[in-house]
């Protein structure tokens, strides 16, 4: 058995008196699509932010491709990495947020090339060619020179996905990527995510789109009060949930 691409072990996180994560352990295999579902405040977003090191864990550990995130062992003790070392680790993950966070003064093409050129030091011509291909992949080849203000919310989110992919991550994290969109624009973003899943991209997706999870997810994880209540194949968790809390949640949202 090869080790999982993502290994999360006994991760806990508190914010003041609020227990956001409580002993979470989870594996994600390379090429797997894992969907996290649950009510607001159940810990889903905090878990993604811990993986992307936007939030530090209080206890436990997260490994990406066998590398411990945020910490290094020296002399039998763990030491926190420097900001620069954490930034280097973060390049291995791409994160797509609820809000698109595009640079408003840059075109779609410029938004996508910025990271590869400025952060990774890639040649601008190569980054531009790859960005044009990514725009084609997300169905926006004709919008390369458009500014964010000239794009719909769905188009902006597709540019944000292309921007994350431009960094060539081994893991894509999606934090409710359609929640800020008008209903008629949700489908175009989900279609891009489905294509990514078919291509073999490893994805962790926080979503309320249960139809998407049912169709695309290899594994569905239901979280409540900072803990994993139930996990398994999508057909089982969404169609035949074992736990009463899962059953109650699904009956309320379907």
C-alpha positions in Angstrom: 0.0 0.0 0.0 1.4 3.4 -0.9 1.0 6.1 1.7 -1.9 8.6 1.3 -1.2 11.9 -0.4 -2.8 13.6 2.6 -2.6 12.1 6.1 -4.3 14.0 8.9 -3.8 12.6 12.4 -5.6 13.7 15.6 -5.7 17.4 14.5 -7.4 19.8 17.0 -7.8 23.5 16.8 -9.5 26.0 19.2 -10.3 29.7 18.8 -10.7 31.0 22.3 -13.4 28.8 23.8 -14.6 27.5 20.5 -13.4 24.0 19.5 -13.2 24.2 15.7 -11.5 20.8 15.2 -11.5 18.0 17.7 -9.2 15.1 17.0 -9.7 14.8 13.3 -8.0 12.0 11.4 -8.4 11.5 7.7 -6.6 10.1 4.7 -6.9 11.3 1.1 -5.4 9.1 -1.7 -3.8 10.6 -4.8 -6.4 11.1 -7.5 -9.3 11.0 -5.0 -12.1 13.5 -4.7 -13.2 14.0 -1.1 -16.2 16.1 -0.3 -16.7 17.6 3.2 -20.3 18.2 4.2 -21.9 19.5 7.3 -23.5 22.6 8.8 -21.8 25.9 9.1 -19.3 26.0 11.9 -18.7 22.2 11.8 -15.0 22.6 11.1 -14.9 22.0 7.4 -13.3 25.3 6.3 -10.9 25.3 9.3 -9.6 21.8 8.2 -8.9 23.1 4.7 -7.2 26.2 6.1 -5.0 24.0 8.3 -3.9 21.9 5.3 -3.1 25.1 3.4 -1.4 26.5 6.5 -3.5 29.6 6.7 -4.4 28.4 10.2 -1.9 26.5 12.4 -3.0 23.3 14.3 -2.9 23.2 18.1 -2.1 19.5 18.2 -1.8 16.5 15.9 -0.2 16.7 12.5 -0.9 16.9 8.7 1.4 15.3 6.1 1.3 16.1 2.4 3.0 13.5 0.2 4.9 12.3 3.3 6.1 15.7 4.4 5.0 17.1 7.8 3.4 20.5 7.2 4.4 23.5 9.2 6.9 21.7 11.5 10.3 20.0 11.3 11.8 17.5 13.7 15.3 18.3 15.1 16.9 16.7 18.1 13.8 14.8 18.9 11.7 17.9 19.1 9.3 19.7 16.7 10.1 23.2 15.6 7.8 25.5 13.6 9.0 26.3 10.1 9.8 29.8 9.1 7.3 31.9 7.1 9.4 31.3 4.0 9.5 27.5 4.5 5.7 27.5 5.1 5.2 29.5 1.9 7.2 26.9 -0.1 5.1 24.1 1.3 1.9 26.0 0.5 2.9 26.0 -3.2 2.0 22.3 -3.3 -1.6 23.1 -2.7 -4.0 25.2 -4.6 -6.9 26.8 -2.8 -10.1 28.2 -4.3 -12.2 30.4 -1.9 -15.8 31.4 -1.7 -14.8 34.9 -2.8 -12.7 35.0 -5.9 -9.9 37.3 -4.7 -8.7 38.2 -8.2 -6.5 41.2 -8.7 -9.0 43.8 -9.9 -6.4 45.8 -11.9 -5.1 42.8 -13.8 -6.7 40.9 -16.7 -7.7 37.3 -16.4 -4.5 36.3 -18.2 -2.4 38.5 -15.9 -4.1 37.1 -12.8 -3.1 33.6 -13.9 0.5 34.3 -14.8 1.3 36.4 -11.7 2.1 33.5 -9.4 4.2 31.4 -11.8 6.3 34.3 -12.8 6.7 36.3 -9.5 6.6 33.4 -7.0 8.0 30.4 -9.0 10.3 32.4 -11.2 9.1 30.8 -14.4 9.7 32.5 -17.8 6.9 34.9 -18.7 6.4 33.5 -22.2 6.0 29.9 -20.9 3.7 31.1 -18.1 1.6 33.0 -20.6 1.2 30.0 -22.9 0.2 27.8 -20.0 -2.3 30.4 -18.8 -3.9 30.6 -22.2 -4.3 26.8 -22.2 -5.8 26.9 -18.7 -8.3 29.6 -19.8 -9.3 27.3 -22.7 -9.6 24.4 -20.2 -12.1 26.4 -18.0 -14.0 27.7 -21.0 -12.7 31.3 -21.0 -10.3 31.4 -23.9 -12.1 34.5 -25.2 -11.8 36.4 -21.9 -8.0 36.5 -21.6 -7.9 40.3 -21.8 -11.0 40.9 -19.6 -10.7 42.5 -16.2 -12.6 40.9 -13.2 -15.2 43.7 -13.3 -16.1 42.6 -16.8 -16.7 39.0 -15.8 -19.6 37.3 -14.1 -19.2 35.7 -10.8 -19.0 32.3 -12.4 -16.4 33.5 -14.8 -14.3 35.0 -12.0 -14.4 31.8 -10.1 -13.3 29.8 -13.1 -10.3 32.2 -13.5 -9.6 31.7 -9.8 -9.5 27.9 -10.5 -7.2 28.4 -13.4 -5.0 30.6 -11.3 -4.6 27.9 -8.7 -3.9 25.3 -11.3 -1.2 27.5 -12.8 1.0 26.8 -9.8 0.9 23.0 -10.6 -0.3 21.9 -7.2 -0.5 18.3 -6.2 -3.7 19.0 -4.2 -6.6 21.3 -4.9 -8.7 22.6 -2.0 -12.1 24.1 -2.7 -13.9 26.0 0.1 -17.6 26.3 -0.9 -16.6 27.6 -4.4 -20.2 28.1 -5.5 -21.7 29.6 -2.4 -21.2 33.2 -3.5 -22.7 32.6 -7.0 -26.1 33.3 -8.3 -27.9 29.9 -8.8 -27.7 30.1 -12.6 -23.9 30.4 -12.5 -23.3 27.4 -10.2 -23.4 24.8 -13.0 -20.5 26.4 -15.0 -18.1 26.2 -12.0 -19.2 22.7 -11.1 -18.6 21.6 -14.7 -15.0 22.7 -14.5 -14.6 20.9 -11.2 -16.0 17.7 -12.7 -13.5 17.9 -15.5 -10.7 18.3 -13.0 -11.9 15.2 -11.2 -12.0 13.2 -14.4 -8.5 14.3 -15.1 -7.2 12.7 -11.9 -6.6 15.8 -9.8 -6.7 15.2 -6.1 -9.4 17.4 -4.6 -10.9 18.2 -1.2 -14.1 20.1 -1.6 -16.2 21.8 1.1 -19.6 21.9 -0.5 -23.4 22.2 0.1 -23.9 20.9 -3.5 -24.9 17.3 -2.6 -25.7 16.5 -6.2 -22.1 17.3 -7.1 -20.8 15.2 -4.2 -23.1 12.3 -5.2 -21.8 12.4 -8.8 -18.1 13.1 -8.4 -16.9 12.3 -4.9 -15.0 9.1 -4.1 -15.5 9.8 -0.4 -17.9 11.9 1.5 -17.1 13.1 5.0 -19.8 14.4 7.3 -18.5 16.7 10.1 -20.3 18.1 13.1 -18.9 20.1 16.0 -15.4 19.8 14.8 -15.3 16.1 14.5 -15.8 13.5 11.7 -19.2 11.8 12.4 -19.3 9.6 9.3 -17.2 8.9 6.2 -17.4 6.5 3.3 -18.3 6.2 -0.4 -20.7 8.9 -1.6 -23.5 6.4 -2.3 -23.4 5.1 1.3 -23.0 8.3 3.2 -25.5 10.2 1.1 -27.9 7.3 0.3 -27.7 5.1 3.3 -26.1 7.0 6.2 -25.5 5.0 9.4 -25.3 7.8 11.9 -28.4 9.6 13.3 -26.6 12.9 13.1 -25.9 12.4 9.4 -29.4 11.3 8.7 -30.8 14.4 10.5 -28.5 16.7 8.5 -29.3 15.2 5.2 -33.1 15.2 5.9 -32.8 19.0 6.6 -30.9 19.9 3.4 -32.3 17.6 0.8 
